[in-house]
């Protein structure tokens, strides 16, 4: 039975969807005004694994991850660049999708944009007004009256007196209470026309929190089975979502709340506000692709899977520390799995969930998506494959790896791709041009046909000195890999 840690109850619970065998899952996505960083990668990969496992378990999953495409930061970026907001957001949405493809993150079933759901947001605001939970202040903003909602603070676990206005909530003397948050922002003359909508409250735009309340209800209905997001969203964003949705419609917004752990850099959370972030593309792309006017790029397959492995080998709720040494360690560990696939080519295998290793894998995943335990099973299978030379065992390892989005790169391509994270421990020739390697391999093959074994051995020794290993296969074929 699947058990999930519920941030709302602060306990691990048996998962019971509202409707048998159906899961309605909503995850708060990106505000698209800049490139995604590795902290975002952790959220994207973590919930990608969650939805993958739910589907493996036979659930009919409806997975929604939204895009925030109207926000103060987006407006500022558009003004700075003298662009339309939709030009800014379209560029960064394309960039985000390129990052997701590189990391093997599957697309959600629905990816709504906030600007497409403004009428629904206004409908919720009207209901909150009717219920005495919203008011319009002198500056034209419509605010939520936090102290009028008795359950406010139940997700974050803090009382009203302990809470402070959140990161995106500017203190405003027009509010009745500093904790009140904005539902509808009155338009300012200097703001672009495309950031303004007509409403019963005057021209303006929605607040950040109301966006997700509208999108989740419109696309999934209430209650949600799972609502998830990054660690910084628990307060104020998710707390405010609860207040809005439950204040307007009654009942509960979501049965289970999930939050992944932070990605840390020197004991501080990786974030744009702290300036300690590293973009996903900086970690995965060739330098020739790293231009701010490029929304897409070609990822290094070895390094891309290494980053995913770096994330997945840790439990999604744990804090994880980013450091080059940790990425290097992840690369070495992933290499061990691919070495087994190179040594023992995988046969196509449909997972038999009664198999002892598959059961151990499922037991780990059903324990609050314990990917660290699931990865341990992959290493046990790699050891067994190397020992028994069984293609069935390596095939099972690869099929189970697919559940985590791992081990799907062709082993030969994997080993023929260089890794910047290994260059500190390997020779400078780690980046030797593949075309040059192929030409030397072809020359060696011809030398062997001409029985010029001295030249063939010299080429092997030359490549070995440069970190390239050759393997002669039956039938005369030769494969090469980086050591």
C-alpha positions, -999 to +999 in steps of 0.1 A: +000+000+000+013+034-009+020+057+020+027+094+015+039+120+040+011+146+043+025+181+051-010+191+064-011+163+091+026+160+094+024+123+092+028+094+068-006+082+057-020+054+035-030+070+002-067+068-005-078+088-035-112+105-035-123+083-064-110+047-065-081+043-090-082+080-100-057+106-089-061+144-094-027+159-088-019+196-090+017+210-087+026+247-086+049+254-116+072+282-127+068+319-128+084+324-163+105+355-162+140+338-161+157+305-167+151+276-143+178+267-118+188+234-102+164+241-073+136+241-098+151+209-113+146+192-080+109+200-079+104+191-115+121+157-112+106+149-078+070+153-089+078+136-123+088+105-103+056+108-082+034+108-113+054+080-129+050+057-099+013+065-096+008+054-132+029+023-127+006+015-098-024+015-122-039+048-112-056+070-138-036+101-132-047+136-142-016+157-136-017+195-138+013+218-134+006+254-140+025+283-155+024+318-139+026+342-168+014+373-151+034+387-122+053+418-111+086+402-121+074+394-156+061+430-160+095+444-149+114+421-173+091+431-202+096+468-195+134+464-191+136+446-225+110+467-242+091+436-251+055+424-248+049+403-217+038+374-239+072+376-257+090+373-224+069+344-211+069+325-244+107+326-245+111+313-210+083+287-214+103+273-243+135+274-222+117+256-194+105+229-217+141+224-231+153+219-195+125+194-188+133+174-220+170+174-210+162+160-175+137+134-188+108+152-172+075+141-188+050+167-197+020+171-174-014+162-187-024+199-185-002+230-183-025+259-179-014+295-180-027+319-155-038+345-181-062+319-195-082+317-163-088+353-151-126+350-153-125+320-129-103+340-106-128+368-105-156+343-098-137+331-067-131+366-055-168+374-058-177+343-037-151+354-011-167+388-009-202+372-005-188+351+023-173+381+041-137+371+035-127+398+010-128+436+009-118+463-014-094+488+001-090+525-006-062+519-031-085+498-052-069+464-043-091+436-032-077+418-002-084+386+017-093+391+053-070+365+069-084+368+104-119+360+092-108+325+082-105+304+114-083+277+098-056+301+085-022+287+095-032+250+096-007+240+068+023+259+081+014+251+117+017+286+130-007+308+147-019+341+133+003+361+157+034+341+146+028+346+109+042+375+089+034+388+055+050+365+029+077+370+004+054+383-024+030+402-001+040+439+002+029+456+034+002+481+026-013+507+049-046+504+030-050+468+043-070+462+075-043+438+087-007+433+076-014+396+071-041+402+046-030+394+011-041+407-023-066+389-045-069+416-072-043+443-078-055+477-090-038+487-123-011+514-122-009+539-151+027+530-160+020+493-163+016+478-198-019+474-213-016+437-216-012+433-179-047+448-172-082+432-172-115+448-167-134+436-135-161+446-111-133+460-090-119+482-117-090+476-141-063+454-127-048+419-126-050+389-103-028+383-073-004+354-074-022+331-049-057+333-065-043+319-098-037+284-085-070+283-067-088+290-100-067+267-122-068+237-099-106+238-094-113+245-131-092+216-144-095+190-116-124+198-094-125+196-056-110+181-035-076+174-051-060+141-042-025+156-042-013+192-042+024+197-044+052+222-048+086+234-037+095+239+000+091+277-001+055+275-012+040+260+020+038+296+033+024+319+022+013+305-012-003+272-003-016+285+030-033+313+010-047+288-016-064+269+012-079+301+026-092+311-008-106+278-020-120+266+012-133+300+021-151+302-012-164+267-016-162+250+018-148+214+022-111+209+017-088+219-011-066+188-011-064+155+008-026+153+006-001+181+006+034+172-007+065+195-005+100+185-017+131+194+002+154+224-005+185+222-026+211+239-005+243+257-013+266+262+017+237+258+041+215+282+023+186+274-001+194+278-037+173+307-050+175+337-074+169+361-045+201+349-028+221+350-060+235+315-053+217+296-080+230+277-110+209+274-141+199+240-153+213+248-188+247+258-173+250+223-159+238+204-189+245+223-221+276+227-243+291+261-239+282+269-276+246+267-266+247+290-236+234+322-250+206+342-233+189+345-267+186+307-271+156+291-255+166+256-264+198+237-264+213+203-269+220+186-235+250+164-228+232+130-223+257+117-197+256+149-176+218+153-180+212+118-166+238+125-139+218+155-126+186+135-126+204+107-108+219+132-083+183+143-074+167+108-075+193+091-053+180+112-024+146+111-008+124+140-022+117+155+013+154+155+024+176+186+022+202+181-006+234+199-009+247+211-043+285+210-047+307+200-077+321+171-056+285+158-050+278+159-088+311+141-094+301+114-069+268+110-086+286+107-120+308+079-107+278+061-092+258+063-123+288+051-143+287+019-123+252+012-135+260+019-171+291-002-168+269-032-160+247-024-190+278-022-212+292-055-198+259-073-200+236-060-228+201-057-214+174-080-229+138-065-232+121-072-199+085-065-188+087-061-151+073-090-131+063-073-099+065-107-081+102-108-087+122-104-055+141-073-067+110-057-082+091-063-049+120-046-030+118-017-055+081-014-051+083-015-013+107+014-013+086+035-037+054+028-017+071+041+014+066+078+005+084+075-028+117+064-013+138+067-044+170+062-024+158+027-015+147+021-051+182+031-064+198+007-040+179-021-057+194-010-091+229-014-077+221-048-063+209-058-098+240-044-114+262-065-091+241-096-100+243-089-137+280-086-136+283-118-117+258-139-137+262-123-171+224-124-174+208-101-199+175-108-181+189-093-149+204-062-166+171-059-185+152-059-152+176-032-139+170-011-170+132-015-168+131-006-132+154+023-139+128+036-164+103+040-136+127+066-122+135+081-156+170+065-155+192+042-176+174+049-209+205+062-227+221+038-251+252+025-231+275+030-261+264+066-265+267+071-228+303+059-227+312+078-258+301+111-243+325+131-222+317+145-187+330+178-175+326+165-139+352+137-145+378+159-162+393+168-128+403+132-123+409+122-160+434+133-186+428+165-207+420+142-236+386+134-220+372+158-246+389+140-276+368+146-307+346+115-314+351+118-351+389+116-346+384+085-324+362+069-350+388+075-377+415+059-355+392+029-348+386+025-386+424+028-393+430+001-367+403-022-382+420-018-417+454-025-402+441-057-387+427-067-421+461-061-436+477-081-407+496-050-397+492-059-360+520-037-349+501-006-362+468-019-348+484-023-313+500+011-315+466+027-322+450+008-293+479+020-270+476+056-283+438+057-276+443+040-242+468+067-232+442+093-240+415+076-219+397+057-247+392+019-243+384-004-272+364-036-271+365-060-300+332-077-305+324-110-323+322-105-360+350-079-361+331-049-348+350-026-324+333-004-298+350+024-279+343+041-246+358+068-225+376+053-195 
